[in-house]
Amino acid sequence: MSLKHLNNRVAECCREMDRQRDAIVSLVDAQKGAIDQRARRIPLPLAMGAAAVAGFIAQRFFHSPTSNQLLRLYLTWRAF
């Protein structure tokens, strides 16, 4: 393989990576726009209330004896 051919191949790969990066950036921007649009429709007090309720439920779940024991067992199992 000649050095010229190798340089051409590297340049081709760089162009392909640039094209893929541009496509990903545009996709992420489109997703951000869609998320922003959907998030604006949800009233802030409703979102904060839902977060508080979810936190309360999660706290109750993890402080119950059965789930606490399962969580400890999982963490012990994962340590080994």
Backbone bond lengths (Angstrom), bond angles and torsions (degrees), N, CA, C in turn:
res aa  C-N    CA-C-N  psi(-1)  N-CA   C-N-CA  omega(-1)  CA-C   N-CA-C  phi
1 M - - - 1.447 - - 1.534 107.56 -
2 S 1.299 115.12 126.80 1.462 119.47 -177.41 1.530 110.28 -79.28
3 L 1.311 113.90 159.64 1.455 120.16 179.97 1.525 110.74 -65.51
4 K 1.307 117.19 -36.41 1.465 121.28 179.11 1.533 110.18 -64.39
5 H 1.332 115.64 -43.62 1.467 119.56 178.99 1.530 110.42 -63.89
6 L 1.341 116.00 -39.76 1.450 120.39 179.36 1.535 110.74 -65.09
7 N 1.318 117.68 -41.85 1.462 121.30 177.30 1.525 111.40 -62.91
8 N 1.326 116.57 -40.63 1.467 120.49 176.89 1.523 110.89 -62.90
9 R 1.313 116.55 -40.48 1.465 120.79 179.72 1.538 110.80 -65.25
10 V 1.337 116.16 -42.43 1.460 120.44 178.15 1.524 110.19 -63.10
11 A 1.320 117.74 -43.81 1.460 121.43 178.81 1.528 110.67 -62.55
12 E 1.327 117.05 -39.14 1.469 121.56 178.57 1.528 110.45 -64.83
13 C 1.330 116.79 -42.13 1.467 120.26 178.51 1.524 110.77 -65.52
14 C 1.331 117.14 -37.87 1.472 120.39 178.09 1.529 110.76 -63.58
15 R 1.322 116.65 -42.56 1.469 119.87 178.39 1.527 110.65 -63.75
16 E 1.334 116.58 -40.10 1.464 120.19 179.42 1.537 110.58 -65.56
17 M 1.325 116.74 -41.24 1.469 119.76 177.67 1.521 111.24 -64.68
18 D 1.320 117.64 -39.77 1.465 120.74 177.22 1.527 111.03 -62.91
19 R 1.319 116.18 -41.25 1.463 120.79 178.76 1.528 110.66 -63.63
20 Q 1.334 116.25 -44.17 1.460 120.02 179.23 1.526 111.40 -65.49
21 R 1.335 116.82 -40.43 1.462 120.35 179.02 1.524 110.65 -63.24
22 D 1.335 116.83 -42.42 1.467 119.87 178.24 1.527 111.26 -62.44
23 A 1.338 116.21 -39.98 1.461 120.22 179.42 1.533 110.57 -64.73
24 I 1.321 116.55 -42.17 1.469 120.44 179.83 1.521 110.78 -66.19
25 V 1.326 116.83 -42.17 1.468 120.05 -179.95 1.524 110.30 -62.28
26 S 1.326 117.11 -42.32 1.468 119.02 179.22 1.526 111.02 -67.32
27 L 1.330 117.35 -36.32 1.464 120.94 177.64 1.529 110.99 -65.59
28 V 1.321 116.97 -44.07 1.462 120.62 178.90 1.524 110.29 -64.49
29 D 1.324 117.42 -41.00 1.472 119.85 177.66 1.523 111.46 -62.22
30 A 1.338 116.51 -40.74 1.463 119.78 178.33 1.528 110.95 -64.05
31 Q 1.338 116.99 -40.93 1.455 120.47 179.20 1.526 111.01 -66.93
32 K 1.333 117.11 -39.46 1.464 120.13 176.92 1.521 110.59 -60.57
33 G 1.327 116.54 -42.92 1.459 120.38 178.65 1.514 112.04 -62.42
34 A 1.328 116.39 -42.14 1.459 120.15 179.70 1.532 110.88 -65.70
35 I 1.322 116.47 -41.23 1.472 120.09 179.47 1.526 110.14 -65.90
36 D 1.332 116.43 -42.64 1.466 119.37 178.67 1.526 111.27 -61.10
37 Q 1.331 116.15 -40.86 1.468 119.77 178.98 1.525 111.21 -62.54
38 R 1.338 116.49 -44.47 1.459 119.96 -178.77 1.525 111.27 -69.91
39 A 1.331 116.84 -36.66 1.468 119.98 -177.69 1.526 111.27 -69.11
40 R 1.310 117.48 -31.12 1.469 119.98 -179.83 1.521 112.04 -68.56
41 R 1.335 116.69 -24.61 1.466 119.40 -178.92 1.525 112.37 -78.22
42 I 1.354 117.50 -17.82 1.458 120.72 -179.25 1.527 108.44 -89.24
43 P 1.314 118.30 121.87 1.470 120.28 178.81 1.536 110.79 -63.71
44 L 1.308 115.86 141.44 1.461 121.18 -177.76 1.526 113.03 -60.16
45 P 1.333 120.25 -44.25 1.466 118.45 178.96 1.531 112.61 -61.12
46 L 1.321 116.68 -35.83 1.459 120.06 178.09 1.527 110.47 -66.28
47 A 1.327 117.64 -43.68 1.463 121.36 179.33 1.525 111.02 -63.66
48 M 1.332 117.08 -42.33 1.462 120.60 179.65 1.526 111.10 -67.48
49 G 1.326 116.91 -38.03 1.462 120.58 177.00 1.520 111.68 -64.38
50 A 1.329 116.01 -42.88 1.466 119.95 178.79 1.527 110.39 -64.09
51 A 1.325 117.70 -38.81 1.466 120.76 178.22 1.525 110.94 -65.73
52 A 1.312 117.12 -40.08 1.467 120.56 179.08 1.522 111.01 -65.12
53 V 1.325 116.54 -43.61 1.464 120.50 178.66 1.523 110.68 -63.91
54 A 1.335 117.22 -43.11 1.459 120.77 178.64 1.528 110.91 -63.23
55 G 1.334 117.50 -39.13 1.460 120.33 177.18 1.519 112.00 -65.50
56 F 1.319 116.22 -40.90 1.469 120.11 178.24 1.524 110.48 -63.03
57 I 1.319 117.49 -44.69 1.469 121.39 179.77 1.528 110.71 -64.11
58 A 1.341 116.97 -42.63 1.467 120.49 179.22 1.527 110.40 -63.32
59 Q 1.328 117.03 -40.78 1.460 120.46 179.47 1.524 110.61 -63.61
60 R 1.308 116.40 -44.61 1.476 120.01 178.71 1.519 111.26 -63.62
61 F 1.318 116.80 -39.24 1.456 120.88 -178.90 1.529 110.96 -65.49
62 F 1.329 117.19 -46.35 1.461 119.87 -175.98 1.523 113.04 -77.33
63 H 1.320 117.76 -14.38 1.455 120.11 177.92 1.525 112.35 -97.41
64 S 1.320 117.68 -1.85 1.460 118.70 175.91 1.537 108.17 -76.33
65 P 1.337 117.64 149.96 1.472 120.18 -174.13 1.536 113.64 -60.34
66 T 1.304 117.80 -41.65 1.457 120.45 -176.01 1.523 111.55 -67.88
67 S 1.307 116.69 -49.03 1.465 118.69 -178.56 1.519 111.54 -68.81
68 N 1.330 117.47 -33.71 1.456 121.08 176.95 1.534 109.84 -63.46
69 Q 1.316 116.74 -42.88 1.458 120.78 178.79 1.528 110.70 -65.31
70 L 1.328 117.28 -41.22 1.460 120.37 177.78 1.526 111.59 -64.74
71 L 1.314 116.63 -40.04 1.457 120.74 178.23 1.528 110.57 -63.47
72 R 1.318 117.49 -45.02 1.474 120.65 178.04 1.528 110.98 -63.32
73 L 1.318 117.40 -41.05 1.456 121.51 178.48 1.525 110.35 -62.58
74 Y 1.320 116.57 -43.05 1.463 120.37 178.24 1.523 111.55 -63.20
75 L 1.336 117.20 -44.09 1.462 120.25 179.45 1.526 111.72 -65.34
76 T 1.329 116.78 -37.25 1.461 120.60 176.25 1.519 110.11 -65.11
77 W 1.328 116.39 -45.19 1.457 121.01 -179.76 1.524 110.82 -62.63
78 R 1.317 116.81 -38.79 1.452 121.14 -178.34 1.533 111.44 -70.85
79 A 1.335 117.17 -27.84 1.468 120.61 -179.67 1.534 111.11 -67.63
80 F 1.317 117.34 -25.07 1.466 119.72 -178.42 1.469 112.94 -102.42
